Amino acid sequence: MYKAPVEEIAFTLKHVAGMAQSIDGGILGDLGEDLVDAILAEAGRFATEQIAPLAEIGDRQGARLSDGEVRTPDGWRDLYRNWAAGGWNGLTAPEQFGGQALPHMLNVAALEMWNSGSMAFALCPTLTMGAVEAVNVHGSAALKEKYLARMVSGEWTGTMNLTEPHAGSDLGVLRARAERSDDGSYRIFGQKIFITWGEHDAADNIIHLVLARLPDAPAGTRGISLFLVPKFLVNDDGSLGPRNDLHCHSLEHKLGIHGSPTCTMIYGDGRFGAEKGAVGWLIGEENKGLACMFTMMNNARLAVGMQGVAICEAATQKAIAYARERTQGRAPGWSGAGMSPIIDHPDVARMLLTMKALTQGSRAIAYACAHAIDMAHRAADRRAHWQERTALLTPIAKSFATDSGVEVASLGIQVHGGMGFIEETGAARYLRDARIAPIYEGTNGIQAIDLVTRKLPLSDGGEVRAFIAELKAIAGSVRGSNIDGFGMTADRLEASLADLQEATDWLLASLAEGKLARALSGATAYQRLFGLALTGCYLAKGGLAGTADGAAEGRVALCRFAAENLLSETAALKDRIVNGAESLAAARTILA
């Protein structure tokens, strides 16, 4: 059974991602480490004791559609309401609407624990938090007044409606339409697919954020508007009115996240209401909806990265527990009677340590991204710098962590052997759940395109080069530490950072020369190279912290393992980036 690693989460937040320094500098207001520890402990307790025990039920039963109504798995309705009653939905939300306005770092740490408990359950609050941010940033005063307090409290949930059957990542071709009404509202018509928690029984109302096109809108993404469309219309006094003209037509039968209802939504077919058309209200300006939605999508991308971290942690815990109990063969040096625990076999230990390294590296990258978000909001004197750091880290946090989630969950099955392929052990669920994360909220290939074409050129390459210089300083600190346990870590870190520097310079030069296809051929490899280099550096930063929690020696040992066993891949990735484009172009002819 999953147990929230509260101490490790707190350590990474404070001593690797930068929270302790921000607290000491007064950047996070009155927030102190005692309050941080208390919030994390309570979040961990809820995830361990209430969410995790219902995860298997959710996976086995799934969400169920009957007569147009979606029922969540047994116990989930009460679970959600207990979760909302604890105030968890409003950790970072504005205080004027009932939120606590706490740092984003605390929220992503809590999100990790919710998702480790059950990724399918945590998807509901994840989308609601993103919807709250989009409405708060772009909505009118009237919309905020009417909707935000109950969304912040979790009484009402939120969704994001982008995808259509013919329009996946290319939103410029979406066909959902909006028509203006005389009263200032709009009527929405169309179909949306893959809508997470689009219909359910856990909350009293569901607030849909829907992308649609007005009749006179420009073509492509320049003609998209964003609308707030509630399941139930809301009266002026805040009470719920009649059902809006929208409904869930069907639920997807998915590889994983079975407890999360993934809905096909129909807007405006006349099933509800006196006339056809789902009633909605404009968020932001007409034809500028994509910019509004990106507020929610950027929030969601880091949240999806946290899903990868969460799966890594849960799968690793399960695999280590199994490897300690399962006996098989006799490991080298085993002197006990009978067979030895498989954790004593070198190859099993290699897999488990790889899982731990990828878990802790992914966690540190994601938390560092959250720290950059907080600094961009709170450190006014360096806001531009931290905004660029956020932009640079977001695609890496989303992609590296979710790729790691799949890799770690797969290794977890391998550790279990044949029993991992059997559903009763629970190891397979993590892989099934993890597989969606590299796909949604922008596939990891799209994240790589974004990283290379939009984020590397920030400040003419100045931001990424400054970041690499910071990472080189960490490697220098390792070399100067004289800690024997680091072994060859400094050499390996410096080599991986040299690979990262060379690949970065080559990609920036390719872009400057207008050779876009050449740059994009190595984009995914570059994204992984960056993630591996960050993993090595952040593990080293943790090892250097030397806190008195009794785990310093283990952190140094894990860092050395990652440096000497995982970072050699960066050389191959750099070679693929620099030398692989021509062969890719030549071989594409066989796909015609």
Secondary structure, DSSP 8 states (H G I E B T S, - for coil): -----HHHHHHIIIIIISHHHHHHTTTTTT--HHHHHHHHHHHHHHIIIIIGGGHHHHHHH--EEETTEEE--TTHHHHHHHHHHTTGGGSSS-GGGT-----HHHHHHHHHHHHHH-HHHHHHHHHHHHHHHHHHHHS-HHHIIIIIHHHHHTSEEEEEE--BTTBSS-GGG---EEEE-TTS-EEEEEEEEEEET-S-SSSSEEEEEEEEB-TT--SGGGG-EEEEEESEEE-TTS-EEEE-SEEEEEE---SS-TTS-EEEEEESSSSSSSSSSEEEEEESSTT-HHHHHHHHHHHHHHHHHHHHHHHHHHHHHHHHHHHHH-B-S--TT--SSS--BGGGSHHHHHHHHHHHHHHHHHHHHHHHHHHHHHHHHH-GGGHHHHHHHHHHHHHHHHHHHHHHHHHHHHHHHHHHGGGGGSGGGSHHHHHHHHTTTTTSSS-HHHHHHHIIIIITTGGGGHHHHHHHHHHHHHHHHHHHH--GGGTTHHHHHHHHHHHHHHHHHHHHHHHHTT-HHHHHHTHHHHHHHHHHHHHHHHHHHHHHH--TTS-HHHHHHHHHHHHHHTTTHHHHHHHHHHHSHHHHHHHGGGG-
